[in-house]
Amino acid sequence: MRSTERPSQRLSVALACAEGDWPHEDWPTPDDPYVARALVVSPPYRALRKSAADGGLDVAVLRCAEPSVSLPGLLAALGEANVPVIVVSPRRDTETVVEVFQGGAGYLVEGDYCTHLLSSAVMAATVGHTYLSPTACAALREGARRMPTGGDAMERLRGLLSPRERQVMDLLSTGLGAQEIGLRLRLSEKTVRNNLSNIYAKLDARGSTDAVLRWLGATPVLRT
């Protein structure tokens, strides 16, 4: 499991996409607070495994049209390297977003983020937070509402939590960590972590990813 401390050095990122397919030529900027360099790596991404093994790779960002096809290939190239992945794709349907998130990768929908947000998502990935852009979150919620009794199930789930815990979960589901949530809600980081512990217990969740999947209606709540 990755450390929850902020990286002490600026990060190295692999941009996994076809040559010429990365849209942000000016990213990262020289004064980016989190990312030092980004290198485009084309399919089949063979160079990634050595970079990861040598400690020269912090995060992989996969830009693709079909994550269900491209993500397995990227993960295979990384092998057993413990490198977090963020997917950037135009796909915004519930099934695709859930599949990516369940696989432990973050998800940014094309047109739903800026380069500043991309840098924040990269940094968050290195400290164990799986980032979903707003449209990805909305896709999961809408998919849950369309399911039989999905809306009722989500209301029952919300009823398990206090109003403050619901605020914490809404922020956690966008990829924010305890420190950032505390800043937004004007709470100490310790208070946020205590809230998260209570939330995980109430939702029978194994951790933040499991809790977010349940909160967004992407996986059933085990409690009755």
Buried (B, 14 or more C-beta within 10 A) or exposed (E): EEEEEEEEEBBBBBBBBEEEEBEBEEBBEEEBEBBEEBBBBBBEBEBBBEBBBEEEBBBBBBBBEEBBEBBEBBBEBBEEBEBBBBBBBEBBEBEBBBBBBEBEBBBBBBEBBEBEBBBBBBBBBBBBBBBBBEBBBBBBBBBBEEEEEBBEBBEEBEEBBEEBBBBBBBBBBBBBBBBBBBEBBEBEBEBBBEBBEBBBEBBEBEEBBBBBBBBBBBBEBEEE
